[in-house]
Amino acid sequence: MDVNNQRKRAAPPQRIERQWAQLFALNIENGTTLQMQVRQGFVAAILDRRLPAGAKLPSSRLLARQLDIARNTVNAAYRQLADEGFIRARPRSGYVVRAAIVDRASAATPHRPAPGLADGPRWPARIGSRFSSLRNISKPSDWYRYPYQFIYGQPDPALFPTADWRECSRAALAVLAIRDWSSDMIDGDDAALIEQIQLHVLPQRGIYVTPDQIMITVGTQHALYLLAELLVSARSVVGVEEPGYPDARNIFAVRGAALRPLPVGPEGIDSADLAGCDLAFVTPSHQCPTASTMSWARRREVMAYADRHDLILIEDDYESELTFAGALRPALKSLDTAGRVVYVSSFSKTLAPGLRLGYMVGAPALIAEARVLRRLMLRHPPANNQRAAALFIALGHNSAQLRRIKTHLADRAGALVDALVHHAPMLTFKKPHGGSSIWIKGPAGLDAASLAKAAEQRGVLIEPGDVFFQQPNAPCPFFRLGYSSISTDKISAGVQRLATLLDP
């Protein structure tokens, strides 16, 4: 054989290694195992036809050396790819891409039209509503990269009960459990989760109901949207706390309702302000965004007014479980004897918002209609997460998690209060007794929106408060500091950096 020709046919080892390296962008910090990332790289290359049928994969030794990972990791990835039919072993030659996989991928790939076609639909004219124009809370998508994250509603991964949730997820994947939840429930829910909420969650809030009064939702906001569809029309007058939860206001506005601001005082809303309302949205146990708690006397007044005037109340009980000082007051729903309070809550603040697990409690007739409407939207929330959550509660993990997270939040709240007193005496606030944020009022003339922009440039994220008002003053001096996602050791330095922007 001609040695020169042989050299021409054999590519240099460095070029081969560079070729395979282009398929992978391994990252040990992205939460996915290296073995799974290797598999993802090969699957993408096969389905995109960058690896043709019959293409020989590198040896496990070569790929492991190139990627600087263990050879066992590569071998495990190859075995899994073979089990799933993407590659096949060829005797004494290693692994090659299966032809059938590439053929199917090729047949299924449609023609890609050129971008920027001029004859498509005129979408601005076709879209009937401009939901993008609604005011809402905004935060950078890469908020976790900022050194001082005083934003609300984002979890600290260090506080997630990983081992406990993993145990429940594994149990939910047992053969008998899968047989239970894997079928199409149509408009039903996992009976185990309904039972746990009925017996072990709601009684903590003074609420005792039957299973037909409970429905699982994809978070609290999903519940609010369902209720707006069922109870609100263009003829409705809806009372919304002022300041209050922006997306509740948005959801009711989308239905065409007339919104009536309900001023929030030290004891909550005043029942006299409910005059003329058909429905009111309230957050009595942990007001959004002020974090104040409606007094027991005021709750009785609001409930009595609702009974006299046939008013429906939607109670959002978020963060009520996170009280770490003082006694926890029962929910407004606990005073309801006529079924006119619709109670909504979720596991977003105690577990993680990404789980999207919430629930609604209401009269049986309302829940029955809500189930039908939910079926039209999404049938039912993922049943595997429902079963895992049921086990999480039944095994006592939920109670333990509440105790754990309240301890951490209390420490962070204390650190934030101390930092504000020491570094920013010009700010006015109320010491929190629970929850994960503090509502701040700045000095006269402060524009919190401008402050937020300047603070972001310094690595500090805060939430300007104008979005919480239906009719904000200009400039709006209010803003919110969350402490659920920032570690205790960063709080003082973050407040000190923020205070430098407040100095005259």
Secondary structure, DSSP 8 states (H G I E B T S, - for coil): --HHHHHHHS--HHHHHHHHHTT----TTSSS-HHHHHHHHHHHHHHTTSS-TT-B---HHHHHHHHTS-HHHHHHHHHHHHHTTSEEEETTTEEEE-HHHHHHHHHH------SS-SSS--HHHH----GGGS------TTGGGSSEE--SS---GGGS-HHHHHHHHHHHTSHHHHHHHSS--TT---HHHHHHIIIIIGGGGT----GGGEEEESSHHHHHHHHHHHH--TT-EEEEEES--HHHHHHHHHTT-EEEEEE-BTTB--GGGGTT-SEEEE--SS-TTT-----HHHHHHHHHHHHHHT-EEEEE-TTGGGB-SS-----GGGG-SSS-EEEEEESTTTT-GGG--EEEE--HHHHHHHHHHHHHHHSSS-HHHHHHHHHHHHTTHHHHHHHHHHHHHHHHHHHHHHHHHHH-TT-EE---SBSSEEEEE--TT--HHHHHHHHHHTTEE-EESGGG-SS--SS--EEEEE-SSS-HHHHHHHHHHHHHTT--
